[in-house]
Amino acid sequence: MTTVLVPLILACVVWAVVASILITRELEKRGLSIESLWLRVMILKYVGQYSKITREETGHVGPLFYHYVIPLWIALVLAVILIVYRLG
């Protein structure tokens, strides 16, 4: 079970990291300055800005928002399953 869950968790984390990079690129295209050095600290701010900007432009949240949030939720659920499996 561990040999399946750990790679899935890592894949979800990589998916979210790629989405965060794409979100920052989209924000830079729209003229916002991005602090690359502080990306890990500021990513939640950038995700919020991306959500707000895309909602104002199209009336819907942009797809990259979901490509960031969903894999993190999946990784969290898989991590909880892994912990429960290890304890039980």
Order of alpha helices (4+ residues) and beta strands (2+ residues): alpha-alpha-alpha
